[in-house]
Amino acid sequence: MSSLTVAELRILGYLPTHLSFREIAERTYVSANTVKTQANAVYRKLDVSCRSEAVTRAREIGLI
């Protein structure tokens, strides 16, 4: 597993919420496309394919 960047970790912290990528973008002052790109990087690095799997995996390894 590759290390997550600071930006990816910030996005990861929002993934357990019910906020949309657009809403996460508004809260983190980046574009929705940036959030989507960072979330996809998180999925790839955690070797998962969706948001719920990313949250489960991150909890298992202590990232959230």
Phi and psi restraints in degrees (range 20) as a CNS / XPLOR table:
assign (resid 1 and name C) (resid 2 and name N)
       (resid 2 and name CA) (resid 2 and name C) 1.0 -75.0 20.0 2
assign (resid 2 and name N) (resid 2 and name CA)
       (resid 2 and name C) (resid 3 and name N) 1.0 152.6 20.0 2
assign (resid 2 and name C) (resid 3 and name N)
       (resid 3 and name CA) (resid 3 and name C) 1.0 -69.9 20.0 2
assign (resid 3 and name N) (resid 3 and name CA)
       (resid 3 and name C) (resid 4 and name N) 1.0 141.5 20.0 2
assign (resid 3 and name C) (resid 4 and name N)
       (resid 4 and name CA) (resid 4 and name C) 1.0 -82.0 20.0 2
assign (resid 4 and name N) (resid 4 and name CA)
       (resid 4 and name C) (resid 5 and name N) 1.0 142.9 20.0 2
assign (resid 4 and name C) (resid 5 and name N)
       (resid 5 and name CA) (resid 5 and name C) 1.0 -75.9 20.0 2
assign (resid 5 and name N) (resid 5 and name CA)
       (resid 5 and name C) (resid 6 and name N) 1.0 168.1 20.0 2
assign (resid 5 and name C) (resid 6 and name N)
       (resid 6 and name CA) (resid 6 and name C) 1.0 -58.5 20.0 2
assign (resid 6 and name N) (resid 6 and name CA)
       (resid 6 and name C) (resid 7 and name N) 1.0 -43.2 20.0 2
assign (resid 6 and name C) (resid 7 and name N)
       (resid 7 and name CA) (resid 7 and name C) 1.0 -63.7 20.0 2
assign (resid 7 and name N) (resid 7 and name CA)
       (resid 7 and name C) (resid 8 and name N) 1.0 -41.5 20.0 2
assign (resid 7 and name C) (resid 8 and name N)
       (resid 8 and name CA) (resid 8 and name C) 1.0 -66.4 20.0 2
assign (resid 8 and name N) (resid 8 and name CA)
       (resid 8 and name C) (resid 9 and name N) 1.0 -39.0 20.0 2
assign (resid 8 and name C) (resid 9 and name N)
       (resid 9 and name CA) (resid 9 and name C) 1.0 -64.0 20.0 2
assign (resid 9 and name N) (resid 9 and name CA)
       (resid 9 and name C) (resid 10 and name N) 1.0 -37.3 20.0 2
assign (resid 9 and name C) (resid 10 and name N)
       (resid 10 and name CA) (resid 10 and name C) 1.0 -63.2 20.0 2
assign (resid 10 and name N) (resid 10 and name CA)
       (resid 10 and name C) (resid 11 and name N) 1.0 -45.1 20.0 2
assign (resid 10 and name C) (resid 11 and name N)
       (resid 11 and name CA) (resid 11 and name C) 1.0 -65.2 20.0 2
assign (resid 11 and name N) (resid 11 and name CA)
       (resid 11 and name C) (resid 12 and name N) 1.0 -41.1 20.0 2
assign (resid 11 and name C) (resid 12 and name N)
       (resid 12 and name CA) (resid 12 and name C) 1.0 -55.8 20.0 2
assign (resid 12 and name N) (resid 12 and name CA)
       (resid 12 and name C) (resid 13 and name N) 1.0 -37.0 20.0 2
assign (resid 12 and name C) (resid 13 and name N)
       (resid 13 and name CA) (resid 13 and name C) 1.0 -63.4 20.0 2
assign (resid 13 and name N) (resid 13 and name CA)
       (resid 13 and name C) (resid 14 and name N) 1.0 -24.2 20.0 2
assign (resid 13 and name C) (resid 14 and name N)
       (resid 14 and name CA) (resid 14 and name C) 1.0 -90.9 20.0 2
assign (resid 14 and name N) (resid 14 and name CA)
       (resid 14 and name C) (resid 15 and name N) 1.0 -15.9 20.0 2
assign (resid 14 and name C) (resid 15 and name N)
       (resid 15 and name CA) (resid 15 and name C) 1.0 -62.3 20.0 2
assign (resid 15 and name N) (resid 15 and name CA)
       (resid 15 and name C) (resid 16 and name N) 1.0 -33.2 20.0 2
assign (resid 15 and name C) (resid 16 and name N)
       (resid 16 and name CA) (resid 16 and name C) 1.0 -69.6 20.0 2
assign (resid 16 and name N) (resid 16 and name CA)
       (resid 16 and name C) (resid 17 and name N) 1.0 -13.0 20.0 2
assign (resid 16 and name C) (resid 17 and name N)
       (resid 17 and name CA) (resid 17 and name C) 1.0 -81.2 20.0 2
assign (resid 17 and name N) (resid 17 and name CA)
       (resid 17 and name C) (resid 18 and name N) 1.0 173.0 20.0 2
assign (resid 17 and name C) (resid 18 and name N)
       (resid 18 and name CA) (resid 18 and name C) 1.0 -96.3 20.0 2
assign (resid 18 and name N) (resid 18 and name CA)
       (resid 18 and name C) (resid 19 and name N) 1.0 15.9 20.0 2
assign (resid 18 and name C) (resid 19 and name N)
       (resid 19 and name CA) (resid 19 and name C) 1.0 -72.1 20.0 2
assign (resid 19 and name N) (resid 19 and name CA)
       (resid 19 and name C) (resid 20 and name N) 1.0 141.8 20.0 2
assign (resid 19 and name C) (resid 20 and name N)
       (resid 20 and name CA) (resid 20 and name C) 1.0 -76.3 20.0 2
assign (resid 20 and name N) (resid 20 and name CA)
       (resid 20 and name C) (resid 21 and name N) 1.0 166.4 20.0 2
assign (resid 20 and name C) (resid 21 and name N)
       (resid 21 and name CA) (resid 21 and name C) 1.0 -59.5 20.0 2
assign (resid 21 and name N) (resid 21 and name CA)
       (resid 21 and name C) (resid 22 and name N) 1.0 -36.9 20.0 2
assign (resid 21 and name C) (resid 22 and name N)
       (resid 22 and name CA) (resid 22 and name C) 1.0 -61.9 20.0 2
assign (resid 22 and name N) (resid 22 and name CA)
       (resid 22 and name C) (resid 23 and name N) 1.0 -43.6 20.0 2
assign (resid 22 and name C) (resid 23 and name N)
       (resid 23 and name CA) (resid 23 and name C) 1.0 -67.8 20.0 2
assign (resid 23 and name N) (resid 23 and name CA)
       (resid 23 and name C) (resid 24 and name N) 1.0 -38.1 20.0 2
assign (resid 23 and name C) (resid 24 and name N)
       (resid 24 and name CA) (resid 24 and name C) 1.0 -63.0 20.0 2
assign (resid 24 and name N) (resid 24 and name CA)
       (resid 24 and name C) (resid 25 and name N) 1.0 -41.7 20.0 2
assign (resid 24 and name C) (resid 25 and name N)
       (resid 25 and name CA) (resid 25 and name C) 1.0 -59.4 20.0 2
assign (resid 25 and name N) (resid 25 and name CA)
       (resid 25 and name C) (resid 26 and name N) 1.0 -43.2 20.0 2
assign (resid 25 and name C) (resid 26 and name N)
       (resid 26 and name CA) (resid 26 and name C) 1.0 -61.6 20.0 2
assign (resid 26 and name N) (resid 26 and name CA)
       (resid 26 and name C) (resid 27 and name N) 1.0 -37.7 20.0 2
assign (resid 26 and name C) (resid 27 and name N)
       (resid 27 and name CA) (resid 27 and name C) 1.0 -77.3 20.0 2
assign (resid 27 and name N) (resid 27 and name CA)
       (resid 27 and name C) (resid 28 and name N) 1.0 -24.7 20.0 2
assign (resid 27 and name C) (resid 28 and name N)
       (resid 28 and name CA) (resid 28 and name C) 1.0 -106.6 20.0 2
assign (resid 28 and name N) (resid 28 and name CA)
       (resid 28 and name C) (resid 29 and name N) 1.0 3.4 20.0 2
assign (resid 28 and name C) (resid 29 and name N)
       (resid 29 and name CA) (resid 29 and name C) 1.0 59.2 20.0 2
assign (resid 29 and name N) (resid 29 and name CA)
       (resid 29 and name C) (resid 30 and name N) 1.0 40.1 20.0 2
assign (resid 29 and name C) (resid 30 and name N)
       (resid 30 and name CA) (resid 30 and name C) 1.0 -130.7 20.0 2
assign (resid 30 and name N) (resid 30 and name CA)
       (resid 30 and name C) (resid 31 and name N) 1.0 174.3 20.0 2
assign (resid 30 and name C) (resid 31 and name N)
       (resid 31 and name CA) (resid 31 and name C) 1.0 -79.1 20.0 2
assign (resid 31 and name N) (resid 31 and name CA)
       (resid 31 and name C) (resid 32 and name N) 1.0 158.6 20.0 2
assign (resid 31 and name C) (resid 32 and name N)
       (resid 32 and name CA) (resid 32 and name C) 1.0 -61.4 20.0 2
assign (resid 32 and name N) (resid 32 and name CA)
       (resid 32 and name C) (resid 33 and name N) 1.0 -35.0 20.0 2
assign (resid 32 and name C) (resid 33 and name N)
       (resid 33 and name CA) (resid 33 and name C) 1.0 -63.7 20.0 2
assign (resid 33 and name N) (resid 33 and name CA)
       (resid 33 and name C) (resid 34 and name N) 1.0 -38.7 20.0 2
assign (resid 33 and name C) (resid 34 and name N)
       (resid 34 and name CA) (resid 34 and name C) 1.0 -63.6 20.0 2
assign (resid 34 and name N) (resid 34 and name CA)
       (resid 34 and name C) (resid 35 and name N) 1.0 -43.2 20.0 2
assign (resid 34 and name C) (resid 35 and name N)
       (resid 35 and name CA) (resid 35 and name C) 1.0 -60.4 20.0 2
assign (resid 35 and name N) (resid 35 and name CA)
       (resid 35 and name C) (resid 36 and name N) 1.0 -44.8 20.0 2
assign (resid 35 and name C) (resid 36 and name N)
       (resid 36 and name CA) (resid 36 and name C) 1.0 -61.6 20.0 2
assign (resid 36 and name N) (resid 36 and name CA)
       (resid 36 and name C) (resid 37 and name N) 1.0 -44.4 20.0 2
assign (resid 36 and name C) (resid 37 and name N)
       (resid 37 and name CA) (resid 37 and name C) 1.0 -62.3 20.0 2
assign (resid 37 and name N) (resid 37 and name CA)
       (resid 37 and name C) (resid 38 and name N) 1.0 -45.7 20.0 2
assign (resid 37 and name C) (resid 38 and name N)
       (resid 38 and name CA) (resid 38 and name C) 1.0 -66.7 20.0 2
assign (resid 38 and name N) (resid 38 and name CA)
       (resid 38 and name C) (resid 39 and name N) 1.0 -39.4 20.0 2
assign (resid 38 and name C) (resid 39 and name N)
       (resid 39 and name CA) (resid 39 and name C) 1.0 -63.2 20.0 2
assign (resid 39 and name N) (resid 39 and name CA)
       (resid 39 and name C) (resid 40 and name N) 1.0 -41.9 20.0 2
assign (resid 39 and name C) (resid 40 and name N)
       (resid 40 and name CA) (resid 40 and name C) 1.0 -63.7 20.0 2
assign (resid 40 and name N) (resid 40 and name CA)
       (resid 40 and name C) (resid 41 and name N) 1.0 -35.5 20.0 2
assign (resid 40 and name C) (resid 41 and name N)
       (resid 41 and name CA) (resid 41 and name C) 1.0 -65.5 20.0 2
assign (resid 41 and name N) (resid 41 and name CA)
       (resid 41 and name C) (resid 42 and name N) 1.0 -40.3 20.0 2
assign (resid 41 and name C) (resid 42 and name N)
       (resid 42 and name CA) (resid 42 and name C) 1.0 -60.4 20.0 2
assign (resid 42 and name N) (resid 42 and name CA)
       (resid 42 and name C) (resid 43 and name N) 1.0 -47.6 20.0 2
assign (resid 42 and name C) (resid 43 and name N)
       (resid 43 and name CA) (resid 43 and name C) 1.0 -58.0 20.0 2
assign (resid 43 and name N) (resid 43 and name CA)
       (resid 43 and name C) (resid 44 and name N) 1.0 -46.4 20.0 2
assign (resid 43 and name C) (resid 44 and name N)
       (resid 44 and name CA) (resid 44 and name C) 1.0 -62.0 20.0 2
assign (resid 44 and name N) (resid 44 and name CA)
       (resid 44 and name C) (resid 45 and name N) 1.0 -46.3 20.0 2
assign (resid 44 and name C) (resid 45 and name N)
       (resid 45 and name CA) (resid 45 and name C) 1.0 -69.1 20.0 2
assign (resid 45 and name N) (resid 45 and name CA)
       (resid 45 and name C) (resid 46 and name N) 1.0 -29.8 20.0 2
assign (resid 45 and name C) (resid 46 and name N)
       (resid 46 and name CA) (resid 46 and name C) 1.0 -90.1 20.0 2
assign (resid 46 and name N) (resid 46 and name CA)
       (resid 46 and name C) (resid 47 and name N) 1.0 -1.5 20.0 2
assign (resid 46 and name C) (resid 47 and name N)
       (resid 47 and name CA) (resid 47 and name C) 1.0 58.5 20.0 2
assign (resid 47 and name N) (resid 47 and name CA)
       (resid 47 and name C) (resid 48 and name N) 1.0 49.2 20.0 2
assign (resid 47 and name C) (resid 48 and name N)
       (resid 48 and name CA) (resid 48 and name C) 1.0 -129.1 20.0 2
assign (resid 48 and name N) (resid 48 and name CA)
       (resid 48 and name C) (resid 49 and name N) 1.0 172.4 20.0 2
assign (resid 48 and name C) (resid 49 and name N)
       (resid 49 and name CA) (resid 49 and name C) 1.0 -120.5 20.0 2
assign (resid 49 and name N) (resid 49 and name CA)
       (resid 49 and name C) (resid 50 and name N) 1.0 -2.4 20.0 2
assign (resid 49 and name C) (resid 50 and name N)
       (resid 50 and name CA) (resid 50 and name C) 1.0 -152.9 20.0 2
assign (resid 50 and name N) (resid 50 and name CA)
       (resid 50 and name C) (resid 51 and name N) 1.0 170.8 20.0 2
assign (resid 50 and name C) (resid 51 and name N)
       (resid 51 and name CA) (resid 51 and name C) 1.0 -60.2 20.0 2
assign (resid 51 and name N) (resid 51 and name CA)
       (resid 51 and name C) (resid 52 and name N) 1.0 -46.1 20.0 2
assign (resid 51 and name C) (resid 52 and name N)
       (resid 52 and name CA) (resid 52 and name C) 1.0 -65.4 20.0 2
assign (resid 52 and name N) (resid 52 and name CA)
       (resid 52 and name C) (resid 53 and name N) 1.0 -37.9 20.0 2
assign (resid 52 and name C) (resid 53 and name N)
       (resid 53 and name CA) (resid 53 and name C) 1.0 -65.9 20.0 2
assign (resid 53 and name N) (resid 53 and name CA)
       (resid 53 and name C) (resid 54 and name N) 1.0 -37.5 20.0 2
assign (resid 53 and name C) (resid 54 and name N)
       (resid 54 and name CA) (resid 54 and name C) 1.0 -62.9 20.0 2
assign (resid 54 and name N) (resid 54 and name CA)
       (resid 54 and name C) (resid 55 and name N) 1.0 -42.6 20.0 2
assign (resid 54 and name C) (resid 55 and name N)
       (resid 55 and name CA) (resid 55 and name C) 1.0 -64.0 20.0 2
assign (resid 55 and name N) (resid 55 and name CA)
       (resid 55 and name C) (resid 56 and name N) 1.0 -46.0 20.0 2
assign (resid 55 and name C) (resid 56 and name N)
       (resid 56 and name CA) (resid 56 and name C) 1.0 -60.2 20.0 2
assign (resid 56 and name N) (resid 56 and name CA)
       (resid 56 and name C) (resid 57 and name N) 1.0 -47.8 20.0 2
assign (resid 56 and name C) (resid 57 and name N)
       (resid 57 and name CA) (resid 57 and name C) 1.0 -64.4 20.0 2
assign (resid 57 and name N) (resid 57 and name CA)
       (resid 57 and name C) (resid 58 and name N) 1.0 -42.8 20.0 2
assign (resid 57 and name C) (resid 58 and name N)
       (resid 58 and name CA) (resid 58 and name C) 1.0 -62.9 20.0 2
assign (resid 58 and name N) (resid 58 and name CA)
       (resid 58 and name C) (resid 59 and name N) 1.0 -37.2 20.0 2
assign (resid 58 and name C) (resid 59 and name N)
       (resid 59 and name CA) (resid 59 and name C) 1.0 -67.5 20.0 2
assign (resid 59 and name N) (resid 59 and name CA)
       (resid 59 and name C) (resid 60 and name N) 1.0 -40.5 20.0 2
assign (resid 59 and name C) (resid 60 and name N)
       (resid 60 and name CA) (resid 60 and name C) 1.0 -60.5 20.0 2
assign (resid 60 and name N) (resid 60 and name CA)
       (resid 60 and name C) (resid 61 and name N) 1.0 -37.3 20.0 2
assign (resid 60 and name C) (resid 61 and name N)
       (resid 61 and name CA) (resid 61 and name C) 1.0 -100.1 20.0 2
assign (resid 61 and name N) (resid 61 and name CA)
       (resid 61 and name C) (resid 62 and name N) 1.0 6.7 20.0 2
assign (resid 61 and name C) (resid 62 and name N)
       (resid 62 and name CA) (resid 62 and name C) 1.0 81.4 20.0 2
assign (resid 62 and name N) (resid 62 and name CA)
       (resid 62 and name C) (resid 63 and name N) 1.0 19.7 20.0 2
assign (resid 62 and name C) (resid 63 and name N)
       (resid 63 and name CA) (resid 63 and name C) 1.0 -81.0 20.0 2
assign (resid 63 and name N) (resid 63 and name CA)
       (resid 63 and name C) (resid 64 and name N) 1.0 -26.1 20.0 2
